[in-house]
Amino acid sequence: MELLWLAPLAGLISLVFAVIFAVYTLRQESGDERMNAISEAIQEGASAYLNRQYRTIAAVAIILAVVLLLALARTMGFFDSSRVAAAFLAGALCSAAAGYTGMFVSTRGNVRVAQAAKTGGVRKALAIAFRGGSVTGLSVVGLALLGTAILYIFYGRSTHAVDLIVGYGFGASLISLFARIGGGIYTKAADVGADLVGKVEAGIPEDDPRNAAVIADNVGDNVGDCAGMGADLFETYVVTAIAAMLIGGLITRQGIVRSIFPGVASELALIEYPLLLGAVAIFASIIAIFTVRMGRSERIMRALYNGVATAAGLSIILFYVVTALVIGRDAHAIALFISTVIGIVIMALMVIVTEYFTQMHAPVRAIADASKTGAGTNLITGLAIGMLSTGLPVLIICGGILAAYFIPLSLTGSSIVGLYGIAITAVAMLSTTGIIIALDSYGPITDNAGGIAEMADLPAVVRERTDRLDAVGNTTKAVTKGYAIASAAIAALALFSDYLHKVNLPASSFSLFSPLVMVGLLLGGLLPFIFSAVLMRAVGRGAFKVVEEVRRQFREIPGIWEGRAKPEYGRCVEIVTSAALREMIIPGMIAVVVPIAVGLFSPIALGGLLIGVIVSGLVLALMMANGGAAWDNAKKMIEDGYLGGKGSDAHKASVVGDTVGDPFKDTAGPAINPLIKAMNMVAILFSTLFILI
């Protein structure tokens, strides 16, 4: 068996373990009838929303597939354009399947975690929540690697095959974009609406069953943080691998592979190397998942980080083995291995920095302290912390890019190998995606478990245990977002390099003195702000309708306050579902229409646009994701008893800050990731058309 077949084999094994963990989760005790009724309501709402969302996206995908087929037929022939369109549909289908699978288990794992917290304590609840989250992680990397590798093999294992599978990445980008936008609008319109009426106006606890928006809020956790993040990192994983393969293909076409790397196993080694890195990292992640166990100290975050550290360490060892077998053992080959290590180091540093700014450390405490004097000072401090949190991540990314470029360049003397080093760094950084997504998907499971405990009126100790898990979940979700943002920026840089080659534009001619480049840069820098503004306003409009509906039910339905009448939960679910599906179309099409329009005007201006989007998008996404998470944990710090606890003036101020931070961290900020990558994929796919016009 050729070594390349290890990639689809690893993808299959990942899916097998996803099934094993799903079976483990679903076999756990699910609690009493009332708990299951609440869980089933969440399941129904999440499934109904995703079904409607995917039907909407399917219509868009079919239209775009036809556009690809016809537009690319002019430059590459009907047969090849049909293969690109088929890969596009396959990417969309696999991305949707990964998100749906994770959501299916997440919405059923929640009640089992609540029951485990009731009968087995935090230790048992953590095990179920993390295994449930692992289903999403392993489904994402399994389908991503399997689809990319199989299409590459099926299309002929060549440089031309890589150009064809770009369609797979674009399909993944499309689903990711709409899933992030739609899921983000849904979850935050429900969450903000529920908090403003419940916590601020009525003074009732979070997840109080008297609040008509509470089921919609719990549904939103799954469609946003589980299905949305799954689609996001599926796309990032696929696009990053394809970006590295494209640059590997450029080097292969130049016929210089063996002259630079005399020990390579084949002429196609640089194209297939990223797939093999992903394959061995899957094995490392599977092993690492079994190491996530809580010690005697019951420190939840330490248990989770032990798993990440194990995956990273094992991956580095296996990366060296793959490098030696595929690239060689000489100094030039070692330069690429060093690039993989740089990727792991960037991942680790991003985790540390994000954790500092979003966990219960000095930045979060500063926001909590600012709440003593009202919502205004809370908001000012939260914005400042969010802006400040961008500094170290950007420096880490800059340092990683420079090291990944100049180390291979200095050893090989080839600038394109330096670009390949950057792409390999991004691949290595994303290699541990399986366990990183497990950290993220763990969050909505524990959040829902706390909601079920509250609504089912379980003993107070159960909610205390689920809150411990959920507080860590807020940080793990923030860590995952920071990880996704950093990897998106590095991957987009590799994609941009390939775009320049596709339109025959040497980097030396890409000058800041060119008016076309400057106009592109300004438009690109502007776009993430306009895009985010559209999403923030969409959340605001949706939350407004939720607030009005909850107020109406409090006024008009007798017995809600006394607990004698059941709120009409379905009305709020329908409101946010309609809002999300209606509002996601325009921002989603921005990523497709704008690069095509600018590219038809000038390929040079489009190059500037892509760089502008990467730069401003990276910083804005970091600011929103970290700032929003810090606001959230400042609120939780106060709810845990700091500054008077729940019901205090400081708590009310912190809730206002959290309602601003929610669409920052769960809607606009994360949606910038797929925006950046989708625009780069569109530019690459339509590059030949831009040259002809």
C-alpha positions, 0 to 999 in steps of 0.5 A, spaced: 500 500 500 502 506 498 503 511 503 498 516 500 492 511 502 494 513 509 490 519 508 483 516 507 484 510 511 485 515 517 479 519 515 475 513 515 478 511 522 476 518 525 469 516 523 469 510 526 471 513 533 466 518 532 461 513 531 464 509 538 463 516 542 456 517 539 454 510 541 458 511 548 454 518 549 447 515 547 447 509 552 448 513 558 442 514 563 438 520 560 434 522 567 427 523 568 421 524 564 421 532 565 428 532 563 427 528 557 421 532 555 426 539 555 431 535 551 427 533 546 424 540 545 431 542 544 432 537 539 426 538 535 428 546 535 435 544 532 433 539 527 428 544 524 432 550 524 438 546 521 433 542 516 430 549 513 437 552 513 440 547 509 434 547 504 436 554 503 443 553 502 442 547 498 438 552 493 444 557 493 449 551 492 445 548 486 445 555 483 453 556 484 454 549 481 451 551 475 455 558 475 461 554 476 460 549 471 458 554 465 463 560 467 469 555 468 467 551 461 470 557 457 477 556 460 478 549 462 473 545 458 466 542 460 469 536 463 474 539 468 469 544 469 463 539 471 469 535 476 470 542 479 462 543 480 462 536 483 467 537 488 464 543 490 457 540 491 461 534 495 464 539 499 458 542 501 455 536 502 460 533 507 461 540 511 453 539 512 454 532 514 459 534 519 455 539 522 449 535 523 452 529 526 455 533 531 449 537 533 445 530 533 449 528 538 450 534 542 442 535 543 442 528 546 448 529 550 446 535 554 440 531 558 445 525 559 450 530 562 445 533 567 443 526 569 451 524 570 451 531 574 446 529 578 448 522 580 455 521 578 458 528 580 463 533 575 467 527 573 462 523 570 459 529 567 465 531 564 467 524 561 460 524 557 460 532 555 467 531 552 466 524 549 460 527 546 464 533 543 469 529 540 463 526 536 463 533 532 471 533 532 472 527 529 466 527 524 469 534 522 476 532 521 474 525 518 470 527 513 475 533 511 481 529 510 477 523 507 473 527 502 480 531 500 484 525 499 479 521 495 477 526 490 485 528 489 486 520 488 480 519 484 482 525 479 488 522 478 494 524 483 497 530 479 498 537 479 492 538 475 488 534 480 489 539 485 486 545 481 480 541 480 479 539 488 479 547 489 471 546 488 471 542 494 474 547 498 469 552 495 463 548 497 466 547 504 466 555 504 459 556 502 456 551 508 461 554 513 459 561 511 452 560 511 452 556 517 456 561 521 452 567 519 445 563 520 447 560 526 450 566 529 444 570 528 439 565 531 443 563 537 445 570 539 438 573 537 435 568 542 440 569 547 440 577 548 432 577 547 432 572 553 437 575 557 434 582 556 427 580 559 429 575 563 435 577 567 435 585 566 427 586 566 424 580 570 430 579 575 429 571 574 435 566 573 438 564 566 434 558 563 428 559 568 422 555 565 418 561 565 422 565 560 419 563 553 425 564 549 429 559 554 428 553 549 430 558 543 436 560 547 438 552 548 437 551 541 442 556 539 447 554 543 447 547 538 446 550 531 451 556 533 457 553 537 456 546 535 454 545 527 456 552 526 463 551 529 464 544 526 462 547 519 467 553 520 473 548 522 471 543 516 472 549 511 478 551 515 481 544 515 480 543 507 482 550 505 488 550 508 490 543 506 488 545 499 492 551 499 499 547 501 497 542 496 496 548 491 503 551 492 506 544 492 503 543 485 507 550 483 513 547 485 512 541 482 510 544 475 517 548 475 520 541 476 525 543 481 522 538 487 528 533 487 533 538 486 531 542 492 529 535 496 533 530 493 530 525 498 523 525 496 519 519 495 516 521 489 515 528 484 508 529 488 511 528 495 510 536 496 503 535 494 501 529 498 505 531 504 499 535 507 495 530 507 499 525 510 500 530 516 493 531 517 492 523 517 498 522 523 495 527 527 488 524 527 491 518 530 494 523 535 488 526 537 484 519 538 489 517 543 489 524 546 482 524 547 482 518 551 487 522 556 482 527 558 481 525 565 480 529 571 485 528 577 484 528 584 484 536 584 478 536 579 481 541 575 477 541 569 481 545 565 487 542 566 484 535 564 482 538 557 489 541 556 492 535 558 488 532 552 491 538 547 498 537 550 498 530 548 495 531 541 500 536 540 506 532 542 504 526 539 503 530 532 510 533 532 513 526 533 509 523 527 510 529 523 518 527 523 516 520 521 512 523 515 517 528 513 523 523 513 519 518 509 516 523 504 521 528 504 527 526 506 532 526 512 537 532 509 537 539 512 532 541 507 527 536 509 528 538 516 526 545 514 519 543 513 519 539 519 521 545 523 515 549 519 510 543 522 513 545 529 512 552 528 504 551 527 504 547 533 507 552 537 503 557 534 497 553 536 499 552 543 501 560 544 494 562 541 491 557 547 495 560 552 493 568 550 486 567 549 485 563 555 489 569 559 484 574 556 478 570 557 478 566 563 478 569 570 484 573 570 486 580 570 482 582 564 476 579 566 476 581 573 477 589 570 471 588 566 467 585 573 470 591 577 468 596 572 461 594 573 460 597 580 459 604 576 454 601 571 453 598 564 457 604 561 464 603 564 463 595 563 462 597 556 468 601 555 472 597 559 470 591 555 471 594 548 478 596 551 480 589 553 477 586 546 482 591 543 488 590 547 487 582 546 489 583 539 496 585 540 499 578 542 496 574 537 498 578 532 505 578 534 505 571 535 502 570 528 507 575 525 513 571 528 510 564 526 509 567 519 516 570 518 520 563 521 516 559 517 518 563 511 525 564 512 527 558 515 526 554 509 528 560 504 535 560 508 536 553 507 533 552 500 534 558 497 527 558 494 522 563 496 516 559 493 519 554 498 518 559 503 511 560 502 510 553 502 513 553 509 508 558 511 502 553 508 505 547 512 505 551 518 498 552 517 496 545 516 500 543 522 496 548 526 490 545 524 492 538 524 489 537 532 483 540 529 479 534 532 481 535 539 480 542 539 473 542 536 471 537 541 473 542 546 468 547 543 463 542 542 463 540 549 461 547 551 454 547 548 453 540 551 454 543 558 451 549 557 444 546 555 445 541 561 445 547 566 439 549 562 435 542 563 437 542 570 434 549 571 428 548 567 427 541 570 428 543 577 433 539 579 437 540 586 441 546 586 448 542 587 446 539 580 446 546 577 452 548 581 456 542 578 454 544 571 456 551 572 463 549 573 463 545 567 459 551 563 464 556 565 470 552 563 466 551 556 466 559 555 473 559 555 474 553 551 469 556 546 473 562 546 480 558 545 477 555 539 475 561 536 482 564 537 485 558 534 480 558 528 481 566 526 489 565 527 489 559 522 484 562 517 489 568 517 495 564 515 491 559 510 489 565 507 496 568 506 497 561 502 491 562 498 493 569 496 500 567 494 497 562 489 492 567 487 498 571 484 501 565 481 494 564 477 493 571 475 500 571 473 502 577 477 509 577 480 509 579 487 514 585 485 509 588 481 504 588 487 506 595 489 503 600 494 504 605 489 499 602 484 492 606 485 489 599 483 492 596 489 491 601 494 483 601 492 483 594 493 486 594 500 482 600 502 475 596 500 478 589 503 479 593 509 472 596 509 469 589 508 469 586 515 466 592 518 460 592 513 460 585 514 460 585 521 455 591 521 450 587 517 450 581 522 450 585 528 444 589 526 441 582 524 442 580 531 439 586 534 432 586 530 431 578 532 433 580 539 428 586 539 422 581 536 424 576 541 423 581 547 417 583 544 414 576 544 417 574 551 413 581 554 407 579 551 407 572 554 408 575 561 402 580 560 397 576 556 398 568 559 395 568 566 399 563 570 406 564 567 409 567 573 406 562 578 409 556 574 401 554 573 402 556 565 407 553 560 410 559 556 409 558 548 416 556 547 415 555 539 413 562 538 420 564 540 423 558 536 420 560 530 421 568 530 429 567 531 429 561 525 425 566 520 430 571 522 436 567 521 434 564 515 432 571 512 438 575 514 443 570 512 443 571 505 445 578 504 452 577 508 453 570 505 453 573 498 457 579 499 463 573 500 461 571 493 459 577 489 464 582 491 471 578 489 468 577 482 466 584 481 472 587 483 476 581 479 472 583 473 474 590 474 482 588 475 485 582 478 490 587 481 485 590 485 482 584 487 489 582 490 489 588 494 482 587 496 484 580 499 490 582 503 485 588 506 480 583 508 486 578 511 489 584 515 483 588 518 479 581 518 484 578 523 484 584 528 477 585 528 475 578 529 480 577 534 477 583 538 470 581 537 471 574 539 476 575 545 472 581 548 465 578 547 468 572 551 471 576 557 464 580 557 461 573 558 466 571 564 466 577 567 458 576 568 459 569 570 464 571 575 459 576 578 454 571 578 458 566 582 458 571 588 463 577 586 461 584 587 454 582 590 452 576 586 446 575 582 441 581 582 446 586 584 447 592 580 454 590 578 450 584 575 445 588 571 451 592 568 455 586 567 448 582 563 448 589 559 455 588 557 454 580 555 449 582 551 453 586 547 459 581 547 454 575 545 454 577 538 461 579 538 463 573 540 458 568 537 456 571 530 460 577 527 467 575 530 467 568 528 463 569 521 469 573 519 473 567 518 469 564 513 468 570 509 476 571 509 477 564 506 471 564 501 473 570 498 480 567 497 477 561 494 472 565 489 478 569 487 482 562 485 476 559 482 475 564 477 482 567 476 482 564 469 476 568 467 479 574 470 485 574 466 480 573 459 476 579 461 
